[in-house]
Amino acid sequence: MEETVTAGQLRERGNTLFQAGDHGAALAAYTRALSLCQAGPERAVLHRNRAACYLKLEDYAKAEADASKAIEADGRDMKALFRRSQALQKLGRLDQAVSDLQRCVSLEPKNKAFQEALRALGSSMHEKMKTMSCTDSKVEQMFQILLDPQEKDVDKKQKAAQNLIVLAREEAGAEKIFQSDGVQLLTQLLDTAKADLMLAALRTLVGLCSGHRSRSMAILTELGSSRLSAVLGVEHEQVSLAACNLLHVMFDSLKEGMQKDFRGKEDAVVLDSSKEQKVLIKDLLELLPLEGASAHGRDNALNLLIKVVPRKSPKDINNSMSLWVIDQGLKKILEVGSTVCGTPGSLPVTENSRMSASVLLSKLYDDLKCDAERENFHHLCEDYVRSWFEGQELAGKLRAIQTVSCLLQGPSEAGNRVLELEGIMDCILSLCASVCEAHQLVAVEALIHAADKAKRASFITANGVSLLKEIYKHSEKDSIRIRALVGLCKLGSAGGTDFSMKQFAEGSTEKLAKQCRKWLCNEAIDAGTRRWAVEGLAYLTFDADVKEEFVEDKAAMQAMFQLTKDKPDFVKRRVRKLLTAGVVSALACVVKSENPALTNACRELISRVFLALVAETEDRGSVVAQGGGKALIPLSLEGTEVGQTKAAQALAKITITSNPEMAFPGERIYEVVRPLVSLLHLQRSGLENFEGLMALTNLAGISERLRQKILKERAVPMIEGYMFEEHELIRLAATECMCNMAMSKEVQELFLDEGSDRLKLMVLYSGEEDEKLRRAASGTLAMLTALHPPICKRIPQVTVHWLEILQALLLSPSAELQHRGAVVVMNMMAAAREVAELLIASEMLEILTVLAKDRDKPRVAQAAQESLERAVQYGLIQPHPGQQ
């Protein structure tokens, strides 16, 4: 029998678990104790303890709810009041948090923790109010600049647009824009029909709608779904992509409402949004057959439908949206799938449009749950094909055959059903012999897709192999010949290793493969056509002999790999398009969500994408503006080791070239330190080490608090280790980093440690041939000698070459090195008389005398003059005639 436990025992167990850091288990113990406890005071304590667990687990809404229950039982419970104030602060309800803290202070006026928390919160509120009042005028000013037809300064308008987009990504800024009649003003920007202003409006609207259902519904009501779908269909590709991104964000917000921090408030005021979703989907479906819509707009509509219509999980039993789309829009989707390019009245499509239609049809078909639903799908497809095939001229029959191809590439069961309709297969075979290239192309592609199914292969072999051979041998068009060859490859592989199903003679597949390899290696042929050869080989390599020959053909293997690679310019262009389309915002939303699909492997992939996005310096500002910096921090702290490293490297790249205080505002900048320090570990690559050091150098130069954070992460020994690195760039980066870290008292003391060579190394590096390294090391010496005078006395003791190195700095042709050397000497002269004696007894006196008169280098002359004046004060030299 299970041992009986009391509520008191469970509470003690929870306390022990909490102190051990197992907050989840502690929460479970307190929850179980609550189920056994009836006494009011005891329950209040358990609620208070649960609030502490929820705070640790960052579930602030539940922490606030439990603390409130404890306060209801005892209004003087200071722990519950304090915990509720912490939760309210995290939830952004600062005024209520202040009220709780004031209550704590009134109950225990001498408690310094309460006083400090109240003071800090007061400062936060003051900053927030200041920001909000400043934001009001900024919003108004930005809209004035953007909507002013007389404003001709392009840079000014671009900056205003970027500021507006960034502002909309923060909840406070988004709400301020929304409350300031921003939607109407953004509508005016959309109506200008100017691409740059439309992009600014659409990207700002994305910020307003992200994670906020009520705002999304209000904006949808104001703009109208038909206006948004019209923008989606415009010719300007970037505007269409931005509209697609906005619609996707709207769908997500309408489906799932607010993110968890705001969900309670939103769910209380927002009704079911399925009606709005259907209106948006209906307009997307209407766009598909619209002749005036652009080709990429049509693609964007299809891709959006793929994302938002089918169920995300089979566990969701409601597939009503897919059924509704099939009823309302299946024929509209088939209009895209049946388009024959180049024929009169054909819709504008891209090379991807028909494949996107096939994918959408496949998703819809897979979302069906029973035979009756699938039978309805089949009937609709068959009716559509018949409408184009029966009693129609050649143009109609081509549309019907193109529809068959589309279905065979998507829901193949539906494709097979329409392929069996009377006259379809005969028509395909007869059109393969057409003298018209466009007609022949449609028929050959349909034949190839039909040949994918083994049960059709024998029929096609009997009726079509000889025809395909004729086409391959005699067609003058490469595009036709290669497709015919691929058809033969598919038929040659029919049956796989089942020899009873083989239709071709022994050795035929090897001949086909040889021809495919020949096409593949012919660089005079365009890449698209050569990829068809790869598809043919994909089928033929089921044969072991073909596979072996292909592996041995180095030229063919190399040609295939070359087809998969892209030139750097193409990659850059794709990255820019992704950035323009809002990929960073999409990835940031994925990272922020609590979706179970966000596995560690998924996190690693997202980190890799971010690292690719920040590869170019000029793209990093855009990544930060879209929320990439914020998203990278959690990616760098959890997940696979590779994923964390990639995210940390992306953070480093941003930190190196951006102002860290702008890229990571507020407390976020301190969260960046740990990931950057992780790049210094020895198992990391040299590039990762270098970029980590460069980024930490930037951070260390900002504030003492950041330097303390770097010290706390135990980075200084690793930085110091890299100062001995053979790679000159890593050694230089480590020295520059140490230079900035030397502004901290703790680091200065390290240079005086007995038995340490830190100071000696810095002095010796000041005499190296590498000018950049000399500059970093001498800069560190100048800082150390200024901030920590005891170091001045130690320098003559660390190396016999100290005087020679200082003299070389003063005589350097570089004004910067001369100045740093002069500052070191000036600080040493001021530190102690005995050090000054050593300096003046050497040739240093003559050098300083000359430098003090150099009017071309005033900073160097000033430092040299001060050194001479100190020597006079010590009585080591006589004052110059006329000098007081």
N, C-alpha and C positions, 0 to 999 in steps of 0.2 A: 504493500500500500504506500501511496505517496505521503511523505511527511507533511503534517499540517503546519503551516507557517502563519504568523500573525502579521497584521499591518505594520506593527512596530518593528518586527524583525526585517520585513521587506524594506522599510525605510532605512534601517541601519545598513542593510546590504547595499541599497542605492547610494548611501553616503560614502561607503567604502569604494564602490565602483567609480563614483564621480571623482573622488580624490585621486584614484588611480588613472584617471583620464579616459575611462571607458564610458563616455557620456550616453551612448546609445543604450547600453545595458542598464545604466543607472535610470534612464528614462523608463525603460520597461519595468524595472522594479518598483519605481514610484507609481506608475500607472496601475500595476497589479495591486499595490497597497491601497490605492484609492478605491478599487472595486471591493475591498474587504472592510474599508473604514467607514463608519457612520458618524463619528463625533466631528462636530463642526471645526473646532480649533485644530485637531489633528489633520483634517482634510485641507485646511488653509495652509499648513506647513508643507504638505505634500504638493499642493499646487505651486507654492513658492519655489520648492525644489525642482519641480518640473520646468518652471520658467527658466531656472538657471541652466538646465540641460538644453532646452530649446535655444537659448542664447548661444551656447557653445556649438550647437548644430546648425546655427544660422537660420533657424526657422522663426523669424521675429514676430510674425503674426500670431503664432501659437504661444510664443513667450509672453506677448502682451496679454493674450486672453487668459492664460493661467495666472499671471501676476495680478490681473484684475479680480479674479475669483478670490485670491488670497486677501486682497485689499477690501473686498466686500465683507469678508469675515472680520477683519481688523484694520480699520483705517489708519492706525498708527504703526503698521508693520513696515519699518523702514527698509528692510531688505527687499520686500515685494515692491515697494515704491521705487527703489533705486533700479531694480531689474526692469520694471515696466518703463522707466525713463530711458534705459538703454535700448529696449526694444522699439519704443516710439521714435527715438532718434534715428535708428537704422531704417525705420519705415518712412522717414521724412516728415513726421509730424512733430516738428521741433517745439511749437508752442505748448503742446500737451506734455512733452518731455520736460520742458522748463518748469511747468506747474508742479510735476511730481518731485523734481529736484528741490524746488523751493520748499515744498512740504517736508522733505528730508532734512534740510538745513534748519527749518523752524523747530523740528523735533529734536535735533542734535546739533546745536549751533557750532560746537567746537570740532566737529568731525571734518578734518582737512580734505579727506577724499571727496566728500559731498561738496565742499566749497570749491575745490579745484574743478570738479566735473561741471558745476553750475557756471563757473567762470568760462571754461572752455566752450560750453554750449552757448553761452551768451555771445561769445565772440563769433561762433558759427552763424548764429542767427543774424548778428549785425552784418556779417559778410554777405549772407544770403539776401538780406533786405537791400544792402548796397548794390549787390549784383542785379537784383530784380529791378530796382529803380533805374539803374544804368541800362539794363536790358530794354526797358520800355522805349527809351529814346533811340537805342541802337536799332531796334526793330523798325521803328518809324523811319529812321534815317536810311536804312538799307532799302526799304521799299521805295522811298522817294528817289534814290539814285537809280534803281532798276526801272522804274516806271516813267522817269523823266525823258521825254523824247529829245530834249535839247542836250542831254548829257552825252558827250562824244568820247570821254575818256574810257577806253576799253578796259584798261587795267583796273580802274576804279570800279567799274561795273562788275568785273570778274571777282574782285575782292569782296564786294558787297554780296554777290551770289554765294561765294564760298562761306562767308561768315554766317549767312542765313541758314545754309545747309548744316553747318557745324552746330549752330544754336538749336536747331530742330532736333538734334540727336540727343540732347539732354532733356529730361522730363520737364524741368522748370522752364526751359527755353521754348519747348514745344507748346506747353500750355499757354505761355505768354503770347506766342504768335497766334495761337488759336483764338484766344480771348481778345486779341487786338484786331479783330476783323481780318485776320490773315488769310483765311480761305478765299474770301472775295478778292483780295489783292492778288493772291496766287492765281486765281482764275483769270484776272486781267493779264497776268504774265503769260498764261497759256494762250490767251486770245491774240497775243501780239504776232503769233506765228513765226517768231524769231527763234531759231534753234537754241541759242545760248540761254535766252530767258525762259524758254519752255523747259530746258534741262534743269535750270535752277529751281523752277516751280515744282517740277515732278520730284526732284530729290529732296526738296524741303517737305513736300507732302508725305514722302516715305517716312521721314522722321516723325511727323505728326501722327501717322497711322500705326507705326510700329508698336505692337503690344497694347494697343488702346482701342477697345471695341467701340465705345461710345463715340469717340472722336472719328473713328473710321466710318461709322454709320452717318454721322453728321456731315462729314466731308463728301460721302457718296451721295447724300441727299442734295447737297449744295451744287456739286459738279454735275451729277447725273452720269449714269453708267454709259449712256450712249456717247457722251463727250469723251470719256476715257477710252472707249473702244475706237473712237474715231482717231484719237491721238496715237493709239497703238498701230493704226493702219497707215500712218504718214510715211512719206518717202525717206525722210531723214532717219538713218539707221540708229543713231545714238538716242534720238528722241523716242523712237519706237521701243528700244530696249529699256529705257528709263520708265516708260509707261507700263511695260510688262512687269518690271520690278515693283512698281507701285501697286499694280493690281494683285500681284502675288502677296505682298505685305498685307493688303486689305483682306484678301481671302483668309490668311493666317489669323489676322486679328478678329475677323468675324466668326471664325470657327472656334477659336480657343480663348478669345477675350483677353483680359489683361494678364500680364505676367504675375507671378505669385505674390509679389509685394503689394499689388493693387487689386487683386482679384476680388477680395471681399467687397470693396467699395463699388466696383464696376458691376458685379453680378446683381447688386441690389437695384440698379437703375436701368439695366439693358435687357430688353426682351429678346426672344428668339430671332436670330438673324438669317435663318434659312431662306426667307423670301428675298432678301438683298443678294444673297449668294446666287440664287437662281436667276435674278435679273442680270447680274454680271455675266453669268455663264451663257445666258440666252443671247446677250449682245456679242459675246465672243464667237458663238456659233453663227450668228448672222454675218459676222465679218468674213468668215471663211469663203463663201461663194461670191463675195462682193467684188465686182470687177475693179472698182476704184481703189481697193486696198493694195498696199505695196506687198511685194513678195516676202520681205523679211518680217513685215507686220503679220502676215498670214502664218509664217513659221512661229513667230512669238506667241500668237494665239493658240496654235496647236500645242506648243510646248507647255504653255500655261494650263491648258485643259488636261494634259497628261499629269501634271503635278497636283491639280486640285480636285479632280473629279473622282477617280477610283478610291476605294477604301485604302487606308494606310496599313491596315492589319486585318487578316481573316477573322480575328476575334470580334471585330466590329460587325455585328449582324445586319446592320442597316446599309443596303446597297441601293437605296431609292434614288440617290443622285445619279448613279450610272444608268439606271433604268430610265430616268427622266431624260437624260442626255441622248440615249439611244432612240427614244421616242421622238424627241424634238429635233435632234441634230445629226443622226446617223447619215442621212442622205447628204447633208451639207459637208460632212467630213469626206464622204466618198466623192463629192464634187472635186475636192483637192486631189484625192488619190487617183481620179480618172483623167486628170488633165494631161493632154498630149501637147507638149511644148511645140511651138512653131505652127500650130494649126489655127485657122481663123477663129476668133472669139475665145481662145484659151486664156485661162487665168494666169496672171503673173506669178510664177513660182521660182524657188531656188532649187538647186540640185538636192537639197535635203527635205523639201516639202513633202514629197510622196512618202519618203521613209518615215517622217514624223507622223503623217496620217496613218501609216501602217502600225506604228507603235501605239498610237492612241486607240485605234481599233482593237489591237491585241489586248491592251489594258482593260478596255471596256468589256471585252469578251471574257477575259479571265475573272472579272468581277461578278460575273453571273453565277447564281447559286443552284439553279435547277434546270432540268431539261426543257421545261416550258419557256423559260427566259431565253435559253440558247436557241430554241426553235424559232422564236420571234425574231431574234437577231438574223438567223439564216434567211427567213422569209423576206425581211427588209432588204438584205443584200441581193437576194435573187431577183426581187422586184425591180431593184435599181438597175441591175445588169440587163434584165429583159427590156427595160424601158429604152435602153440605148441600142440594144442588139436587134430586137425583133422589128421588122418593117422599117429599118433605118438605112440610110446611105452608108458609104464607107466610113465617113467621119464618125458616125455613131457607133459603128462596130469597133473602131479603134478605141473609142472611149470605154466600151464594154470590156475589151481585152486588157486595157490599162487598169481597169478596176480589178480584174482577176489577178493581175500582177500584184497590185497593192494588197489585196486580201491574202494572197499566198505568202507575202513577206510579213504579214501581221498574223491575224487569226487564221492559221492554215486550214483548220477544219472548215471554216466558212469559204475559204478559197477553193478547197477541193469540191465543195458542194456546187459552187457556181461553175467550176470547170466541167462538171458533169452535165450542165445544161445542154440541150440539143443544139448542135452546130458550133459550139464555142471552140472545141478542140480542132475541128476541121478548118475553121476560119483561121486559127493561129497558124496551122501548118501551111495553108494556102498563102497567107500573108508573108510567110518566111521567104517565099519565092518572088515577092513583089520587087519591082524595079525602083520603087521609091524608097530612098534610104530611111526616111522617118517612119514609114509604115513597117519596113523590114525590122527596124530597131525595136519597135514596140512588140512585134510578134516574137522575135528571137528572145528578148528578155522574158516574155511570158513563158516561152518554152523552157528556158533555163530554170525559172522558178518552179515550174510544174515538174521538172525533172528531179527536184529535191526529194520527192517522195518515191520510195522504192516501188510501190504498187503501180505508179504511173510510168516508171522507167521502161518496163517491157513494152507498153503500148507505144511510147514515144520512140523507142529503139526501132520497133517494127515500122513505124510511120515517118519518123523524122530524122534518123541518123544519116541516111543518104542525102537528105535535103541539107542538113547542117554541114556535111562534108562539101557539098557543092558550093554552099555559101562561103565556107572557109577558103576553098580553092580559087573561086572565081570573083568574089566581091572585090571591088577596087577600094572600098572604104575600110581603113584599119579598125574603126570603131565597130563595124559589123563583123569583120573577120575574127577579132579577139573574142567577141561575145559568142560567136558560133563555136569557137575553140573551147570556151569554158563550158558550153552546153555539152560538147562531146566529152569533156573531162568528167562532168557530173555523171553522164551515162556510163562512162567507162568504169567509174567507181561504184556503180549500183550493186548492191548486195554485199559490199564490204569484203569480208573474207569468205563469204558463202559462195563457193564455186558453182553451185547449182544455179545461182542467179546471174552469173556472169554472162554478159551479152556480147562482149567483144572477144576477138581471138587473142590467144596468149601473145604477149609482147606489145599489144596495141597501146596499153596504158603507158608503157615506157616511151613509145614514140610521141604520144601526146605530151608527156612530161618534158621531153627533150625540146619540143616546139615551144612550150610555155617558158622554159628556161631561156630559150633564144629570144623571145619577146621581152622577157624580164631584163635581160642584159643589154637590150638595144636602147641606149640613152637618147637616140634621136626621136623616140616615141614619147609622147607626153606621159606624165606620171599617172594620170587617171587611167589611161589605157593599160599601162604596165601593172597597175594594181589588179586589173581583171586577170592577168596572168598568174598573179599570186593566189587569187581565189581558185583558179583552175588547179594549181598545185596543191591547194589545201584539200581538195577532193582526191587527187591522184595519189597523195602520199599515204593513203590507207594501204597501198601496196608496198610491201617491205623493200622490194627491189628499187622502186621509184624513190623511196625515202633514202635508201643508201646512196643512190646516184646523186640525189640533190645535196646531201651533206658533203659529198666529195667535190661537188662543183663550187669551188671557192668564189668564183666570179658571180655566180647566181646568188649565193648566200650573201655576199657583200652587197649586191644590188638590192636585195630584199631589205637588208638592214638600212641601207641608204634611203630607201623609200620611207622608212619610219622616222627618219631624222628631219629636223627642220633647221633652216638657217636662223642665226640669232635675230636677224631683222624681223623674220616672221614671228618668232617667239615674243619679241618686244611688242609687236603690233597686237598679238593676241592678248597679252597681259593688259595692254591699254584698253582693249575692248572689254575685257573682263572687269577692269576697274570702273570703266564708264557704265557698265551694266549693273554695277552695285554688288559685285561678288563679295567685297569685304563685309558689307552690311549683312548679306545672307549668311556668311560664315560666322560672323559675330553673333547672329541670332541663334545659330545652331549650338555654338559654344555656351551661350547663356541659358539655353533651354535645358530642361531636366529630362529630355528624351532618352529612354533606355537604349536607343540606337547609337547614342554617343559613346561607343566603346573606346577602349584605349587605342585600338587599331585605327578607329575613325579619327580620334584626336591626333594621332601621328600623321595621318594623311592631310588633315587640315593644317597642321604645323608646316608640313612640306609645301603646301600651297602658299601659305603666308610667306615663307622664306623665298619662294620664287617671285612673289608679288613685290617684295622689297629689294629685289636684286639690283634694280636701277635706282640711283640716288633721286632722280627727279620724280619717281613714283611714290616715294615714302611719305611725302606730305599728304597725298591723296589717301593712302592707307590709314594714316592717323586720323584724318578728317572723317573717315567713314567708320571709325570705331575699332580699327585694327589693333592699335596699341593696347586698348583695354582688354580685348579678347585674347591677346597673346599671353598675358600674365598667368591666367589659370592654366593655359596649355603648357606653359613652361614649368609648372609646379606639380602637375599630375599627369599620369599616362605612362607610356613606354619611355625608356631612357632615350631612345633615338628621337621620339616625338618631343620630349622636353628640351633636348639639345637643339633641335631645329627651331623651336619656338624661341628659345633663349638667344640663338644666333640672330633671328629676325629682330628681336628686341634690341640687340646690340647694334645692328645696322641702323635702326631708327635713331637710337641714342647718339650714335657717332655724328650723324649729319643733321639732326634736328635739334632744336632747343628742347632739352629734356623737360623743362618746366612747362612748356606748351604741349609737348607730346604726351606727358603723363602728369596732368594737373593734380594739385592737392596732395593727398596722402598716397596716391597711386605711384608717385615717383619712388617712394621708399620700398614698394613691393617689387620694383624692377631689380633691386640690388642683388637679391639672392640668385635669380636666374643668371645674371651676368657673372657672378662669382663662380657659378657652376661651370662656366666655360673655361675656367683656369685650371681645372683638374687635368692631371697628366694624361688621362686616357683620351682627352679631346684632341682634335687635329690642330696643327699649327695655325691655320686660318682662324679657327674658333678661339684659340688662345689669344691671338692678335686682336681680333675684334672685341673680345671680352675686355682686354686691357684698355683699348681705345675708348670703349664706352664708359668704363669705370673712371677713366681719366676725366671725361666730361662731367660725370656726376660728382667726383671728388672736388672739382673746382667750384661747385655751386654753394655748398653750405657746410657748416660744422656738423649739423645733424646728419647729413648724408655721409660724411666721413666717419662719423661714429657708427652708423649702420654698416658701413663697409668693414670697419674694425670688428664689429660684433659678429659678422659672418666669417671672421678669421681669414680674410683675404690677404692681409699684409705679408705673411710668410710666403704665400704663393706668388705675389707680385715680386717680392724680393728674389725668389728663386728664378724667375724669368729674366732678372737683370743679368744672370750669368749665361743666358741662352746664347747659343752660337749664331742663331739666325738674327741678323742685324736689325730687322724690322721689329721682331718680338722684343729684343733687348732694348731697343729705343722706346717702344710703347710702354714697357715695364718701368723704365727710368722716368718717363714723362708722368706716368701714373703716380710713382713714388714722390715726384716733385709736388704734385697737388695734395697728396696725402700728408706731406710734411708740414702742412699748415696746422695739423692737429698736435696737441701737446704730447699725447701718448706716443705718437710716431717720432717726434723730436727726441724723446727720452730714449727710444730704441737706439739712436745713433751714438749714445753715450754708454751703452752696455759694455761691461768689461768682457774682453775676449771676442768682441764682435768686429767684423771687417766692413760693416755697412758704410761707415764714414770714409774709410780708406778707398773702397770701391768707387764712391762718388767723386773723391778727389782725383783718382786715377782716370776715371771716365772723362773728367774735365780736361784731360790732356790727350785724349784719343784723337786720331786723324779724322774720324767721322764727325763732321761739323754738327750734324743734327744731334748726335749723342752728346757731344761736348756742350751744346746749347742746353739740353735737358739737364745734364748733370750739374753744370755751373749754375743754372737757375735754381736747382735744389739747394746747392751750397749757399747761394745768395739768400734764399728764404730761411734756411736753417740758422745761418749766422745772424740774421736779423731778429728772428723770433726766439732763439735760444742761445744767448751769448756764451754759455759754457762750452759750446761746440767750437767756438773760435780758439779756445785754448788747446783743444784736443787736436786740431788740424796739423800743427807742426809735429805732433807725435806719431801720426799714423803712417807717414812715408817720408823718406829723405828727399823725395822729388817735389814736395809740396810747393816750395818757393819757385822752382823752375816752372811748374804748371801754372801758377798764378801769374808769373811774369809773361808766359806765353799767351795767356788770355788777354792781358793788357796790351800786348803787342800785335794781337790778331788783326787782320785786315777787316774783319767783321765788326761793325759798330756794336752789334747786339752782344757778341762775346766780350768785347772790350768793356761794355757797360756792366755786364754781370761780374766780370773779374774785378772791376773797380769797386762794385758794391761789396763783394766779399772782402776785399782789402780794407775798405772803409769800416765795415763791421768788426773786423779783427783788430784794427787800430783802436776802435772805441772800447773793445772788450777788456783789454788788460795792457798795462804798460810793458810787461815783459814780452808780449807778443809783438807790440809795436816796435820794440827794440830790434827784434829779429828781422822784421820787415825793413826798417830804415837802415840797418847795417848792411843790407845787400844793395844790388843795383835798382831796387824798387824805388829808392828816393829819386833817382834821375828820371825813371820812367814816369812817376807821378808828377814830377815837376813839368815835364814836357806835356803830359796829357792835360794838366790843369790850365794850360794856355791854348788848348785846341778849341777855337770858337765854332768849328764845324760840327763838333759833337758835344753840345751843351750838357747832356746828362752825364757823359763820361767825365767831362771837365769838372762838373759840380762835385761828383763823388771823389775825384782825385784831390780837389781843393780841400774838401772836408778832411781827408786823410792827412794832408799836410798841416792843416790847422790843429788837428789832434796831436801830431808830432811836436808842434810848437808848444802846446799846452803841457805836454810831458817834459819839455825841455830837451828834447832829443835833437832838435835843429833850431837854428836862429830864425826869427821872423824875417820875411822879405823886407827890404827897405821900403818904408812908407806904410807897412802893415801894422795894425794896432795889436 
